[in-house]
């Protein structure tokens, strides 16, 4: 299986970990890098919830720094620092995919010609690769963990997974 390099945002790591599926990233992506801004967001999350994933302790993740000039080179936007860092890093590196779930971040990344994957995309790949039997339980677990998922997107994910009822 051809694995792509990935620069990962907070949401992808956080919620895949909360449903026990963070290691799926290693199945489809290599190397996996996390900008320092994302690490800081997760560090802050551990203040509220100590079980928040710590990318510094993951042997399959490399932490990377982003030059301020790369952040400044982004088009004007209202994204968070982590999302900006993910997009800036992917723009500066050849061939990196961006792991993003925020709608506005995905729009900007796609507009800049970057390949984007989110949690649902990872879960759909996992089903196609035989790494999981069904997507629905993972989507339900994500929602139970606090991941916001519009009903239309939930239904579309089930359809793409071949799990749509009737």
C-alpha positions in Angstrom: 0.0 0.0 0.0 1.4 3.4 -1.0 1.4 5.7 2.1 1.4 9.4 1.7 3.2 11.9 4.0 0.7 13.7 6.3 0.7 16.8 8.4 -1.9 16.4 11.1 -4.2 18.9 12.9 -5.5 18.7 16.4 -9.0 17.3 15.6 -7.8 14.3 13.6 -5.5 13.1 16.4 -7.7 14.0 19.2 -10.9 12.3 18.0 -9.3 9.3 16.4 -7.6 8.7 19.7 -10.8 9.2 21.7 -12.4 6.3 19.7 -9.3 4.2 19.9 -8.4 4.5 16.2 -5.4 6.9 16.1 -3.1 4.2 14.9 -5.1 4.0 11.7 -3.1 7.0 10.5 0.0 4.8 10.4 -1.7 2.4 8.0 -2.2 5.1 5.3 0.3 7.8 6.0 4.1 8.0 6.5 5.7 10.1 7.7 3.2 11.8 10.0 4.2 15.2 11.3 2.6 17.4 13.8 3.4 21.2 14.0 4.4 22.6 17.3 1.2 24.8 17.3 -0.9 21.6 17.2 1.2 20.0 20.0 0.5 23.2 22.1 -3.2 22.9 21.5 -3.2 19.3 22.6 -1.1 20.2 25.7 -3.7 22.8 26.6 -6.4 20.2 26.2 -4.6 18.0 28.7 -5.1 20.7 31.3 -8.9 20.1 31.0 -8.8 16.4 30.2 -5.6 14.5 31.2 -6.4 11.6 28.7 -5.9 13.9 25.7 -3.4 12.4 23.3 0.2 13.6 23.5 1.9 13.5 20.1 5.3 13.9 21.8 4.9 10.4 23.1 3.9 8.8 19.9 6.7 6.9 18.2 5.1 7.3 14.8 4.8 11.1 14.9 7.5 13.7 14.3 7.1 17.2 15.7 8.0 20.0 13.3 8.4 23.8 13.6 6.9 26.2 11.1 8.7 29.4 10.2 6.7 32.6 10.8 7.4 33.6 7.2 5.4 30.5 6.0 2.5 31.4 8.2 2.6 35.0 7.0 2.6 33.8 3.4 -0.9 32.3 3.8 -3.8 34.2 2.3 -5.8 36.1 4.9 -8.0 33.8 7.0 -9.6 33.3 10.3 -8.3 29.8 11.0 -6.7 28.7 14.3 -3.0 28.6 14.7 -2.9 24.8 14.4 -4.8 24.8 11.2 -2.7 27.6 9.8 0.5 25.7 10.7 -0.8 22.5 9.1 -1.5 24.3 5.8 1.7 26.3 5.9 3.8 23.2 6.4 2.1 21.3 3.6 2.6 24.3 1.3 6.3 24.3 2.1 6.9 20.6 1.7 6.3 18.7 -1.5 3.6 16.0 -1.5 2.2 16.3 2.1 -1.4 15.7 2.6 -3.2 17.8 5.3 -5.3 16.1 8.0 -8.1 18.6 8.6 -11.7 18.5 9.6 -12.6 22.2 10.0 -14.7 23.2 7.0 -13.0 26.6 6.4 -9.6 25.1 6.8 -10.4 22.4 4.2 -11.7 25.0 1.8 -8.5 27.0 2.1 -6.3 24.0 1.8 -8.1 22.7 -1.3 -8.0 26.2 -2.8 -4.2 26.1 -2.4 -4.0 22.8 -4.2 -3.4 20.6 -1.2 -4.7 17.1 -0.7 -7.1 16.9 2.3 -8.2 14.0 4.5 -10.4 14.1 7.6 -11.6 11.6 10.1 -14.3 10.3 7.9 -11.9 9.8 5.0 -9.6 7.9 7.3 -12.4 5.7 8.5 -13.6 5.0 4.9 -10.1 4.0 3.9 -9.9 1.7 6.9 -13.1 0.0 5.8 -11.9 -0.4 2.2 -8.6 -1.8 3.4 -10.3 -4.3 5.8 -8.9 -2.5 8.9 -12.5 -2.2 10.2 -15.7 -4.0 9.5 -18.0 -1.0 9.7 -17.9 2.8 9.7 -21.2 3.4 11.6 -20.0 2.4 15.1 -17.0 4.7 14.7 -19.2 7.6 13.6 -21.5 7.0 16.5 -18.5 6.8 18.9 -17.1 10.1 17.5 -20.4 11.8 18.1 -20.6 10.4 21.6 -17.0 11.8 22.2 -18.2 15.3 21.2 -17.3 15.4 17.5 -19.8 17.5 15.6 -21.0 15.8 12.6 -23.9 17.1 10.5 -26.6 14.6 9.7 -26.1 14.9 6.0 -22.4 14.2 6.3 -23.2 11.2 8.6 -25.6 9.8 6.0 -23.1 10.4 3.1 -20.4 8.6 5.0 -22.7 5.7 5.5 -23.6 5.7 1.8 -19.9 5.8 0.8 -19.2 2.9 3.2 -22.0 0.9 1.8 -23.9 1.0 5.1 -26.8 3.2 4.2 -30.2 1.7 5.2 -32.8 1.3 2.5 
